């Protein structure tokens, strides 16, 4: 078994979920959290052992992940974790900016005191993770805060669209989570204040700049890595 899988804590698949879907979700999470890295060769037998399943659902899951853009299937070579291009990341994060700007505006329209209280709780969870440089917790807290803002807005169609792009946003965000975190969580605080004031214009503008900074920062980090 590859070293990265051996080092990672085992994630056995729960049987009640349809097995192919459960395996697909588990592998996507391993890609998102960096256990399986871009360009890494995916060996069916290793993955099956790690997840506690047979090779058949792993093979089916890899086909599905290929369709969804997580995995590349190369003739006579096998499966490899997809390495997102800068253009792919830019396009996805551009869409995220549009969706989440509207999400923040809706939240400012609809937020009640109990929503604001919960947003500050989520903010504190992020600050605690930042203080401990806990990457996984930072990514999870960031996702939880953005997801809750969307839920406050009450638009189910918007929530579905944001969910569709959300997993890949987590994937693209994880490598920069620690270095971007301090600025990002300061921006979150200003965003919550705008939502609490019931100011949709300000909340939308803060969110727009927040997501654009994340995109710009990721692009700069990728350029540095390419030139290293």
C-alpha positions, 0 to 999 in steps of 0.5 A: 500500500502506498505510504500516503494511504498507510499514514492516513487514518483508515476510513472504512466505508459504511455499508448502508450507503450504496457501495459505489457511491460510498467509495466514490465519496470516500475517495473524493475526500482523500483527494480533497484532504491531500492524502491522495495528491494530484498526479498520484497513481491510484492502485485499485488493490491499495484503495480497496484494502484501505477502504475495506471493500473489494476491487469492483466498487473501487473500479466503478467509483474511479469511473464515476470520479473520472466523469466528475473530474477528480480522476484521470484514466490513462489507457494502459497506465491506469487511474491518476488523481487529476491535477487541476489546471489554473484555468479550471481553478479560475473558472470554478472560483469565478462561479463561486464568487458570483454564487456566494456574493448573492448568498451573502446578500440574501443572508443580510436580508433574512438573518435573525439574531439567532443566525448571527449568534451561530455565525459568530460561533462558527467564526470562533471555531475557525479562529481556534483552528487558526491558532492551532494551525489545524489545516483540516479544521480550518478547511472544515470551519471555512466550509461550515461558515460559508454553508451556513450563510447560504442556509440563512438566505433560504434559497434552495436552488442557490444552496444546491448550486453552491453545494455542487461547486463546494467540494472542489472549492475545498480541494482548491482551498486546502493547499492555501488554508493555513497561509490565507487563513488569518486574512480570510477569517478577518474578512469573515468577521467583517462579513458577519458584521455586515450581515448583522447590520442587514446591509445586503450591498456591503455584505455582497461586496465583502463576500465578492472581495473575499472570494476574489482574494482567495482566487488571486492568492491561489493563482499566485501560489500556483505560479510560484510553485510552477517556477520553483 
